[in-house]
Amino acid sequence: MHPRIDIKKIRERYFNYGVSIGDADERYTRQGLRSIAECLHDAATALGLHFKVAAISYEGRLLGHYYVANMEHQTLALAETLLGKLASLADAGMHGLQGRAVSV
């Protein structure tokens, strides 16, 4: 079982995230981070060597499973990848494809 990191945008340049495992409530949370990249790096540091892979979601929507090492060491590239997926999901939603599964 992989931990799940859920990132939430509260307002411009203000993000919160939480880490949970399975159906459990969030076990670790951080508030007031300035970017998705900062959330990823902070979560990777919190997960440490305990997990190799984590599921990442944005406001409850699963974006995929990623190596924790990439979250820590390739933070900006991964953040850009996730922002691209979010943009694609937004475009699909605008074209009436909201109900379709997203391959990640």
N, C-alpha and C positions, 0 to 999 in steps of 0.2 A: 504494500500500500504506500502511495506517495503522499506527501503533504500537499496541501492546496494553499496557494497564496492568492488572496483576492484583494485587488487594488481598487480603491474608490476615489474618484475625484470629488473633492468637497467644493472647491472653487479654484480659480486660476492660481496655479503654482502652490496648491495645497492639497496633498494626497494623504490618505490613510491606507494602511493595509493590515490584513490579519492572516495568520497561518492556522490552519486546522488540519486534522487527519481524520479521514473517514467522515462520518456524520456528526462528529463531535463539534461542539462550539469552538470558536477561535481560542487557541491556547496562547497565542502571542500576538500582540498588536502594537503598531506604532502609528502615531498621528503627527501631522504637520510636516511631512516631507515635501520637498519642492518639485519633484518630478517622478515619473514612472521609473526612470533609471535609478534614482535614489532609493525608491522602494525595493527594486530588484536587488541592488547591492546590499542594502540593509538586511533583507530577508535571507540572502545567501550567507551573510555573516552569521545570522541567528541560527540557520540550519547547520552551519559548519560542516563537519565531516560525517554527520549522522545520516545524511541522505544524499544520494547521487542525483536523483531526479525529483522535480517538483512540478505539479500542475499549476498553471498560472491562469487566473481569470481576472476580468475587468468588470467591475460592477455586476458580478454574478455570472457573466458569460465566459465559459471556458475558451481559452485561446490556444491551449496545447500543453504538452509536457516538455520540459527543458532541463538540461543538465544544470545543477546548482553551480558547478564550476564556471559555466558560461555566464550565469547570472552575476557572478562575482568578477570575472576577468574580462568578459566581453560585454559589459553592461550596456554601453551605448548602442552597440550593434543590435543586441537583443531588444532593447527598448524601441529602436527604429522598426524592427521586424514586427513587434507587437502593435505599434502605431499603424503600420501598413495593414495589418489584419483588421484592426478596428475600422480603418477607413473603408476597407473592402466590405465589411459587414454593414457599415452605414450606407454605402452605395447599394448593396443588395436590398436593404430595407426600404430604400427609396423606390426601388423598382418592384416592390411587392413580393420579394423572395424571403421574407422574414421567417417563414415556417420551415425553410429547408435546413438540413444539417450542414454544418460547416466542417470541411475536412482540414485538419491541422497537422 
